[in-house]
Amino acid sequence: MSRRVCYWDSACIESFWGQMKEQMGETAHLLASEVMERVDEYVSYYNNLRGQGRLGWLTPLEYAGRLTAYL
């Protein structure tokens, strides 16, 4: 048997989709392929170019550059 559903289980992904929708703006008029392209672009931005608190608000690319310079 599976356990009872807990809404906290999906809080992180719901937050991500909410932020994405807010930053992307209106997408109702786009074709499915255009929406997929914009989602891919946003996920790439979110994972690689956005400053992250756990990295001292550096982007992952900036953090990797400082880390390699340090080593």
Rosetta silent file (secondary structure, phi, psi, omega in degrees, C-alpha in Angstrom):
SEQUENCE: MSRRVCYWDSACIESFWGQMKEQMGETAHLLASEVMERVDEYVSYYNNLRGQGRLGWLTPLEYAGRLTAYL
SCORE:     score description
SCORE:     0.000 S_00000001
   1 L     0.000  145.359  177.129    0.000    0.000    0.000 S_00000001
   2 L   -89.422  160.395 -178.710    1.158    3.512   -0.666 S_00000001
   3 L   -81.120  165.904  179.564    1.205    6.166    1.973 S_00000001
   4 L   -65.984  143.876 -177.986   -1.267    8.983    2.253 S_00000001
   5 L   -69.800  135.344  178.111   -0.571   11.983    0.016 S_00000001
   6 L  -120.825  124.540 -175.436    1.140   14.911    1.682 S_00000001
   7 H   -65.073  -18.819  176.990    1.008   18.284   -0.063 S_00000001
   8 H   -69.283  -20.264 -179.807    4.529   19.101    1.183 S_00000001
   9 H   -61.445  -31.603 -176.350    5.852   16.391   -1.139 S_00000001
  10 H  -109.051   12.330 -175.687    5.277   18.587   -4.176 S_00000001
  11 H   -61.861  -41.328 -177.284    5.993   22.009   -2.644 S_00000001
  12 H   -65.132  -46.846 -177.896    9.401   22.435   -4.331 S_00000001
  13 H   -71.263  -34.208  176.327    8.214   21.639   -7.849 S_00000001
  14 H   -64.634  -38.691  176.404    5.052   23.699   -7.409 S_00000001
  15 H   -63.648  -43.959  178.583    7.231   26.648   -6.382 S_00000001
  16 H   -59.157  -50.250 -178.743    9.444   26.121   -9.444 S_00000001
  17 H   -63.488  -36.973  177.831    6.480   26.040  -11.859 S_00000001
  18 H   -63.676  -43.837  177.714    4.960   29.097  -10.195 S_00000001
  19 H   -64.130  -41.874 -179.276    8.189   31.078  -10.583 S_00000001
  20 H   -62.693  -46.734  179.774    8.549   29.941  -14.172 S_00000001
  21 H   -61.107  -40.290 -179.668    5.009   30.965  -15.089 S_00000001
  22 H   -64.670  -42.010 -176.979    5.489   34.340  -13.434 S_00000001
  23 H   -80.600  -28.444 -178.925    8.742   35.054  -15.275 S_00000001
  24 H   -80.745  -26.278 -178.482    7.698   33.660  -18.669 S_00000001
  25 L    81.444 -156.406 -175.320    4.461   35.595  -18.870 S_00000001
  26 L   -72.315  129.804  178.789    1.517   34.587  -21.056 S_00000001
  27 L  -126.086    8.931 -174.803    1.982   31.335  -23.011 S_00000001
  28 L   -65.392  -28.797 -176.395   -1.618   30.561  -24.006 S_00000001
  29 L   -87.950   -2.102 -176.173   -1.108   31.639  -27.616 S_00000001
  30 L   -86.977  152.458  172.783    2.011   29.483  -28.191 S_00000001
  31 L   -74.652  161.602 -178.579    2.199   26.133  -29.934 S_00000001
  32 H   -58.478  -40.555 -179.659    3.206   23.098  -27.886 S_00000001
  33 H   -65.152  -36.002  177.881    6.669   23.027  -29.487 S_00000001
  34 H   -68.639  -38.861  178.024    7.203   26.704  -28.597 S_00000001
  35 H   -64.253  -43.812  179.245    6.146   26.077  -25.007 S_00000001
  36 H   -62.191  -39.409  178.816    8.564   23.141  -24.751 S_00000001
  37 H   -64.623  -43.128  179.368   11.371   25.298  -26.144 S_00000001
  38 H   -67.486  -36.752  177.003   10.652   28.072  -23.636 S_00000001
  39 H   -65.026  -43.984  178.194   10.479   25.574  -20.765 S_00000001
  40 H   -60.095  -42.531  178.549   13.844   24.102  -21.821 S_00000001
  41 H   -62.926  -42.761 -178.543   15.354   27.606  -21.953 S_00000001
  42 H   -67.762  -41.023  179.304   13.981   28.455  -18.513 S_00000001
  43 H   -63.496  -40.260  176.847   15.194   25.210  -16.945 S_00000001
  44 H   -62.162  -45.159  176.451   18.653   25.855  -18.403 S_00000001
  45 H   -60.493  -47.751 -175.680   18.595   29.391  -16.967 S_00000001
  46 H   -60.753  -39.548 -176.128   17.278   28.158  -13.599 S_00000001
  47 H   -85.029  -27.318 -170.546   19.970   25.491  -13.262 S_00000001
  48 H  -118.059  -31.270 -170.900   22.971   27.318  -14.742 S_00000001
  49 H  -112.543  -12.185 -177.992   22.620   31.105  -14.856 S_00000001
  50 L   -85.405  135.130  175.594   20.490   32.035  -11.838 S_00000001
  51 L   -62.739  137.565 -176.500   22.278   33.061   -8.646 S_00000001
  52 E  -120.476  132.896 -176.895   21.793   30.442   -5.944 S_00000001
  53 H   -58.243  -38.188 -177.847   21.742   31.119   -2.220 S_00000001
  54 H   -70.248  -12.780  178.270   23.654   27.987   -1.304 S_00000001
  55 H  -108.026   19.818 -178.456   26.528   29.203   -3.510 S_00000001
  56 L    71.945   31.380 -179.123   26.672   32.680   -1.986 S_00000001
  57 L    62.996   25.184  169.955   24.367   34.065   -4.710 S_00000001
  58 E   -92.157  156.973  171.464   26.819   33.149   -7.435 S_00000001
  59 L   -75.682  159.036  177.360   25.721   31.317  -10.543 S_00000001
  60 H   -57.630  -34.510  179.010   26.946   27.727  -10.779 S_00000001
  61 H   -68.041  -41.620  176.648   29.307   28.791  -13.590 S_00000001
  62 H   -64.139  -42.328 -179.594   30.803   31.603  -11.471 S_00000001
  63 H   -63.198  -44.027  179.112   31.138   29.263   -8.499 S_00000001
  64 H   -63.334  -38.994  177.712   32.895   26.611  -10.604 S_00000001
  65 H   -63.489  -43.053  178.205   35.266   29.255  -11.961 S_00000001
  66 H   -68.126  -35.736 -179.880   36.182   30.454   -8.473 S_00000001
  67 H   -66.802  -43.974  179.120   36.551   26.891   -7.256 S_00000001
  68 H   -68.656  -33.704  177.060   38.942   25.944  -10.067 S_00000001
  69 H   -67.227  -34.591  179.668   40.916   29.177   -9.527 S_00000001
  70 H   -69.517  -38.024 -178.037   41.180   28.316   -5.834 S_00000001
  71 L   -82.291    0.000    0.000   42.441   24.810   -6.495 S_00000001
